[in-house]
């Protein structure tokens, strides 16, 4: 993957559901467990909150060393 590809406005990210859970309470608990275990790049680390857009861009740039 190149910098040009990453900057392409038409780039589409795909996500995968690890487990399907209908009950909201159980689903949120499992989400938090996965976040704690896998530490996704764009999660804030507070519950299931995402980083603000500016910090997301910074996190991705640092990860890719652009």
Backbone atoms as SQL, in Angstrom:
CREATE TABLE atoms (id INTEGER PRIMARY KEY, chain TEXT, resi INTEGER, resn TEXT, atom TEXT, x REAL, y REAL, z REAL);
INSERT INTO atoms VALUES
  (1, 'A', 1, 'UNK', 'N', 0.844, -1.163, 0.000),
  (2, 'A', 1, 'UNK', 'CA', 0.000, 0.000, 0.000),
  (3, 'A', 1, 'UNK', 'C', 0.896, 1.234, 0.000),
  (4, 'A', 2, 'UNK', 'N', 0.568, 2.171, -0.843),
  (5, 'A', 2, 'UNK', 'CA', 1.386, 3.375, -0.981),
  (6, 'A', 2, 'UNK', 'C', 0.696, 4.573, -0.334),
  (7, 'A', 3, 'UNK', 'N', 1.455, 5.640, -0.150),
  (8, 'A', 3, 'UNK', 'CA', 0.900, 6.883, 0.377),
  (9, 'A', 3, 'UNK', 'C', -0.206, 7.389, -0.531),
  (10, 'A', 4, 'UNK', 'N', -0.003, 7.263, -1.832),
  (11, 'A', 4, 'UNK', 'CA', -1.014, 7.703, -2.801),
  (12, 'A', 4, 'UNK', 'C', -2.334, 6.957, -2.589),
  (13, 'A', 5, 'UNK', 'N', -2.237, 5.657, -2.393),
  (14, 'A', 5, 'UNK', 'CA', -3.438, 4.851, -2.154),
  (15, 'A', 5, 'UNK', 'C', -4.137, 5.300, -0.875),
  (16, 'A', 6, 'UNK', 'N', -3.361, 5.523, 0.174),
  (17, 'A', 6, 'UNK', 'CA', -3.942, 5.919, 1.454),
  (18, 'A', 6, 'UNK', 'C', -4.598, 7.289, 1.409),
  (19, 'A', 7, 'UNK', 'N', -4.121, 8.154, 0.540),
  (20, 'A', 7, 'UNK', 'CA', -4.686, 9.498, 0.429),
  (21, 'A', 7, 'UNK', 'C', -5.878, 9.551, -0.536),
  (22, 'A', 8, 'UNK', 'N', -6.143, 8.462, -1.218),
  (23, 'A', 8, 'UNK', 'CA', -7.248, 8.396, -2.177),
  (24, 'A', 8, 'UNK', 'C', -8.585, 8.558, -1.451),
  (25, 'A', 9, 'UNK', 'N', -9.360, 9.561, -1.838),
  (26, 'A', 9, 'UNK', 'CA', -10.656, 9.835, -1.212),
  (27, 'A', 9, 'UNK', 'C', -11.667, 8.714, -1.460),
  (28, 'A', 10, 'UNK', 'N', -11.409, 7.852, -2.419),
  (29, 'A', 10, 'UNK', 'CA', -12.319, 6.750, -2.733),
  (30, 'A', 10, 'UNK', 'C', -11.941, 5.454, -2.027),
  (31, 'A', 11, 'UNK', 'N', -10.927, 5.500, -1.176),
  (32, 'A', 11, 'UNK', 'CA', -10.494, 4.324, -0.431),
  (33, 'A', 11, 'UNK', 'C', -11.634, 3.853, 0.477),
  (34, 'A', 12, 'UNK', 'N', -11.908, 2.583, 0.453),
  (35, 'A', 12, 'UNK', 'CA', -12.986, 2.016, 1.261),
  (36, 'A', 12, 'UNK', 'C', -12.380, 1.051, 2.270),
  (37, 'A', 13, 'UNK', 'N', -12.727, 1.249, 3.532),
  (38, 'A', 13, 'UNK', 'CA', -12.279, 0.347, 4.587),
  (39, 'A', 13, 'UNK', 'C', -13.376, -0.669, 4.845),
  (40, 'A', 14, 'UNK', 'N', -12.978, -1.917, 5.054),
  (41, 'A', 14, 'UNK', 'CA', -13.947, -2.963, 5.344),
  (42, 'A', 14, 'UNK', 'C', -13.726, -3.443, 6.771),
  (43, 'A', 15, 'UNK', 'N', -14.808, -3.757, 7.443),
  (44, 'A', 15, 'UNK', 'CA', -14.746, -4.228, 8.814),
  (45, 'A', 15, 'UNK', 'C', -15.393, -5.597, 8.893),
  (46, 'A', 16, 'UNK', 'N', -14.986, -6.355, 9.887),
  (47, 'A', 16, 'UNK', 'CA', -15.512, -7.699, 10.077),
  (48, 'A', 16, 'UNK', 'C', -16.152, -7.787, 11.460),
  (49, 'A', 17, 'UNK', 'N', -17.313, -8.401, 11.538),
  (50, 'A', 17, 'UNK', 'CA', -17.958, -8.623, 12.827),
  (51, 'A', 17, 'UNK', 'C', -17.334, -9.870, 13.438),
  (52, 'A', 18, 'UNK', 'N', -16.762, -9.713, 14.632),
  (53, 'A', 18, 'UNK', 'CA', -16.122, -10.839, 15.293),
  (54, 'A', 18, 'UNK', 'C', -17.148, -11.789, 15.897),
  (55, 'A', 19, 'UNK', 'N', -18.224, -11.223, 16.420),
  (56, 'A', 19, 'UNK', 'CA', -19.285, -12.008, 17.041),
  (57, 'A', 19, 'UNK', 'C', -20.582, -11.233, 16.909),
  (58, 'A', 20, 'UNK', 'N', -21.665, -11.892, 16.582),
  (59, 'A', 20, 'UNK', 'CA', -22.959, -11.221, 16.478),
  (60, 'A', 20, 'UNK', 'C', -23.708, -11.405, 17.792),
  (61, 'A', 21, 'UNK', 'N', -24.033, -10.302, 18.425),
  (62, 'A', 21, 'UNK', 'CA', -24.762, -10.340, 19.694),
  (63, 'A', 21, 'UNK', 'C', -25.907, -9.345, 19.624),
  (64, 'A', 22, 'UNK', 'N', -27.116, -9.817, 19.823),
  (65, 'A', 22, 'UNK', 'CA', -28.308, -8.974, 19.728),
  (66, 'A', 22, 'UNK', 'C', -28.552, -8.163, 20.999),
  (67, 'A', 23, 'UNK', 'N', -28.318, -8.748, 22.168),
  (68, 'A', 23, 'UNK', 'CA', -28.601, -8.064, 23.435),
  (69, 'A', 23, 'UNK', 'C', -27.611, -6.918, 23.643),
  (70, 'A', 24, 'UNK', 'N', -28.134, -5.699, 23.776),
  (71, 'A', 24, 'UNK', 'CA', -27.291, -4.505, 23.856),
  (72, 'A', 24, 'UNK', 'C', -26.282, -4.569, 25.007),
  (73, 'A', 25, 'UNK', 'N', -26.706, -4.961, 26.188),
  (74, 'A', 25, 'UNK', 'CA', -25.800, -5.006, 27.341),
  (75, 'A', 25, 'UNK', 'C', -24.647, -5.965, 27.124),
  (76, 'A', 26, 'UNK', 'N', -24.943, -7.148, 26.621),
  (77, 'A', 26, 'UNK', 'CA', -23.905, -8.150, 26.358),
  (78, 'A', 26, 'UNK', 'C', -23.001, -7.673, 25.233),
  (79, 'A', 27, 'UNK', 'N', -23.597, -7.074, 24.192),
  (80, 'A', 27, 'UNK', 'CA', -22.803, -6.587, 23.059),
  (81, 'A', 27, 'UNK', 'C', -21.803, -5.525, 23.504),
  (82, 'A', 28, 'UNK', 'N', -22.255, -4.562, 24.299),
  (83, 'A', 28, 'UNK', 'CA', -21.352, -3.499, 24.761),
  (84, 'A', 28, 'UNK', 'C', -20.246, -4.068, 25.646),
  (85, 'A', 29, 'UNK', 'N', -20.575, -5.048, 26.475),
  (86, 'A', 29, 'UNK', 'CA', -19.564, -5.680, 27.329),
  (87, 'A', 29, 'UNK', 'C', -18.506, -6.368, 26.464),
  (88, 'A', 30, 'UNK', 'N', -18.946, -7.095, 25.438),
  (89, 'A', 30, 'UNK', 'CA', -18.006, -7.781, 24.546),
  (90, 'A', 30, 'UNK', 'C', -17.170, -6.783, 23.756),
  (91, 'A', 31, 'UNK', 'N', -17.795, -5.677, 23.307),
  (92, 'A', 31, 'UNK', 'CA', -17.042, -4.637, 22.591),
  (93, 'A', 31, 'UNK', 'C', -15.906, -4.128, 23.459),
  (94, 'A', 32, 'UNK', 'N', -16.203, -3.835, 24.712),
  (95, 'A', 32, 'UNK', 'CA', -15.187, -3.330, 25.633),
  (96, 'A', 32, 'UNK', 'C', -14.079, -4.358, 25.847),
  (97, 'A', 33, 'UNK', 'N', -14.445, -5.644, 25.945),
  (98, 'A', 33, 'UNK', 'CA', -13.440, -6.704, 26.097),
  (99, 'A', 33, 'UNK', 'C', -12.520, -6.754, 24.877),
  (100, 'A', 34, 'UNK', 'N', -13.102, -6.675, 23.678),
  (101, 'A', 34, 'UNK', 'CA', -12.292, -6.699, 22.457),
  (102, 'A', 34, 'UNK', 'C', -11.387, -5.476, 22.373),
  (103, 'A', 35, 'UNK', 'N', -11.912, -4.313, 22.746),
  (104, 'A', 35, 'UNK', 'CA', -11.113, -3.085, 22.716),
  (105, 'A', 35, 'UNK', 'C', -9.929, -3.217, 23.665),
  (106, 'A', 36, 'UNK', 'N', -10.184, -3.741, 24.855),
  (107, 'A', 36, 'UNK', 'CA', -9.101, -3.915, 25.837),
  (108, 'A', 36, 'UNK', 'C', -8.071, -4.931, 25.339),
  (109, 'A', 37, 'UNK', 'N', -8.547, -6.006, 24.721),
  (110, 'A', 37, 'UNK', 'CA', -7.653, -7.071, 24.257),
  (111, 'A', 37, 'UNK', 'C', -6.846, -6.658, 23.024),
  (112, 'A', 38, 'UNK', 'N', -7.502, -6.064, 22.020),
  (113, 'A', 38, 'UNK', 'CA', -6.849, -5.790, 20.738),
  (114, 'A', 38, 'UNK', 'C', -6.328, -4.359, 20.592),
  (115, 'A', 39, 'UNK', 'N', -6.766, -3.462, 21.471),
  (116, 'A', 39, 'UNK', 'CA', -6.330, -2.063, 21.459),
  (117, 'A', 39, 'UNK', 'C', -6.339, -1.467, 20.050),
  (118, 'A', 40, 'UNK', 'N', -7.526, -1.352, 19.433),
  (119, 'A', 40, 'UNK', 'CA', -7.619, -0.790, 18.083),
  (120, 'A', 40, 'UNK', 'C', -7.008, 0.605, 18.013),
  (121, 'A', 41, 'UNK', 'N', -6.375, 0.870, 16.918),
  (122, 'A', 41, 'UNK', 'CA', -5.637, 2.109, 16.696),
  (123, 'A', 41, 'UNK', 'C', -6.478, 3.363, 16.917),
  (124, 'A', 42, 'UNK', 'N', -7.732, 3.342, 16.545),
  (125, 'A', 42, 'UNK', 'CA', -8.555, 4.549, 16.583),
  (126, 'A', 42, 'UNK', 'C', -9.446, 4.668, 17.818),
  (127, 'A', 43, 'UNK', 'N', -9.318, 3.740, 18.757),
  (128, 'A', 43, 'UNK', 'CA', -10.095, 3.817, 19.995),
  (129, 'A', 43, 'UNK', 'C', -9.347, 4.677, 21.009),
  (130, 'A', 44, 'UNK', 'N', -10.091, 5.403, 21.822),
  (131, 'A', 44, 'UNK', 'CA', -9.480, 6.307, 22.799),
  (132, 'A', 44, 'UNK', 'C', -8.934, 5.573, 24.016),
  (133, 'A', 45, 'UNK', 'N', -9.431, 4.369, 24.267),
  (134, 'A', 45, 'UNK', 'CA', -9.028, 3.640, 25.462),
  (135, 'A', 45, 'UNK', 'C', -9.996, 3.887, 26.620),
  (136, 'A', 46, 'UNK', 'N', -10.932, 4.815, 26.438),
  (137, 'A', 46, 'UNK', 'CA', -11.967, 5.087, 27.429),
  (138, 'A', 46, 'UNK', 'C', -13.248, 4.411, 26.971),
  (139, 'A', 47, 'UNK', 'N', -13.603, 3.347, 27.643),
  (140, 'A', 47, 'UNK', 'CA', -14.795, 2.598, 27.289),
  (141, 'A', 47, 'UNK', 'C', -14.729, 2.202, 25.817),
  (142, 'A', 48, 'UNK', 'N', -15.765, 2.538, 25.035),
  (143, 'A', 48, 'UNK', 'CA', -15.766, 2.184, 23.613),
  (144, 'A', 48, 'UNK', 'C', -15.701, 3.441, 22.756),
  (145, 'A', 49, 'UNK', 'N', -15.102, 4.499, 23.273),
  (146, 'A', 49, 'UNK', 'CA', -15.042, 5.790, 22.575),
  (147, 'A', 49, 'UNK', 'C', -13.954, 5.806, 21.507),
  (148, 'A', 50, 'UNK', 'N', -14.276, 6.472, 20.398),
  (149, 'A', 50, 'UNK', 'CA', -13.307, 6.660, 19.319),
  (150, 'A', 50, 'UNK', 'C', -12.522, 7.941, 19.576),
  (151, 'A', 51, 'UNK', 'N', -11.343, 8.032, 18.980),
  (152, 'A', 51, 'UNK', 'CA', -10.554, 9.258, 19.048),
  (153, 'A', 51, 'UNK', 'C', -11.220, 10.350, 18.219),
  (154, 'A', 52, 'UNK', 'N', -10.956, 11.624, 18.545),
  (155, 'A', 52, 'UNK', 'CA', -11.418, 12.703, 17.668),
  (156, 'A', 52, 'UNK', 'C', -10.731, 12.576, 16.301),
  (157, 'A', 53, 'UNK', 'N', -11.331, 13.115, 15.262),
  (158, 'A', 53, 'UNK', 'CA', -10.811, 12.971, 13.899),
  (159, 'A', 53, 'UNK', 'C', -9.356, 13.404, 13.793),
  (160, 'A', 54, 'UNK', 'N', -8.991, 14.526, 14.411),
  (161, 'A', 54, 'UNK', 'CA', -7.601, 14.998, 14.322),
  (162, 'A', 54, 'UNK', 'C', -6.633, 13.982, 14.916),
  (163, 'A', 55, 'UNK', 'N', -7.011, 13.347, 16.013),
  (164, 'A', 55, 'UNK', 'CA', -6.139, 12.340, 16.630),
  (165, 'A', 55, 'UNK', 'C', -6.156, 11.032, 15.846),
  (166, 'A', 56, 'UNK', 'N', -7.279, 10.726, 15.169),
  (167, 'A', 56, 'UNK', 'CA', -7.326, 9.542, 14.308),
  (168, 'A', 56, 'UNK', 'C', -6.311, 9.691, 13.183),
  (169, 'A', 57, 'UNK', 'N', -6.312, 10.871, 12.546),
  (170, 'A', 57, 'UNK', 'CA', -5.373, 11.122, 11.448),
  (171, 'A', 57, 'UNK', 'C', -3.937, 10.994, 11.935),
  (172, 'A', 58, 'UNK', 'N', -3.664, 11.552, 13.099),
  (173, 'A', 58, 'UNK', 'CA', -2.322, 11.484, 13.671),
  (174, 'A', 58, 'UNK', 'C', -1.928, 10.041, 13.980),
  (175, 'A', 59, 'UNK', 'N', -2.849, 9.270, 14.559),
  (176, 'A', 59, 'UNK', 'CA', -2.573, 7.876, 14.908),
  (177, 'A', 59, 'UNK', 'C', -2.279, 7.041, 13.668),
  (178, 'A', 60, 'UNK', 'N', -3.066, 7.233, 12.618),
  (179, 'A', 60, 'UNK', 'CA', -2.850, 6.484, 11.376),
  (180, 'A', 60, 'UNK', 'C', -1.529, 6.895, 10.734),
  (181, 'A', 61, 'UNK', 'N', -1.251, 8.193, 10.696),
  (182, 'A', 61, 'UNK', 'CA', 0.006, 8.676, 10.108),
  (183, 'A', 61, 'UNK', 'C', 1.201, 8.118, 10.870),
  (184, 'A', 62, 'UNK', 'N', 1.128, 8.129, 12.200),
  (185, 'A', 62, 'UNK', 'CA', 2.229, 7.576, 12.999),
  (186, 'A', 62, 'UNK', 'C', 2.385, 6.082, 12.761),
  (187, 'A', 63, 'UNK', 'N', 1.260, 5.377, 12.666),
  (188, 'A', 63, 'UNK', 'CA', 1.299, 3.937, 12.429),
  (189, 'A', 63, 'UNK', 'C', 1.946, 3.623, 11.082),
  (190, 'A', 64, 'UNK', 'N', 1.595, 4.407, 10.079),
  (191, 'A', 64, 'UNK', 'CA', 2.114, 4.175, 8.729),
  (192, 'A', 64, 'UNK', 'C', 3.444, 4.880, 8.486),
  (193, 'A', 65, 'UNK', 'N', 3.845, 5.728, 9.438),
  (194, 'A', 65, 'UNK', 'CA', 5.090, 6.498, 9.331),
  (195, 'A', 65, 'UNK', 'C', 5.134, 7.295, 8.039),
  (196, 'A', 66, 'UNK', 'N', 4.041, 8.015, 7.787),
  (197, 'A', 66, 'UNK', 'CA', 3.957, 8.867, 6.590),
  (198, 'A', 66, 'UNK', 'C', 4.642, 10.174, 6.891);
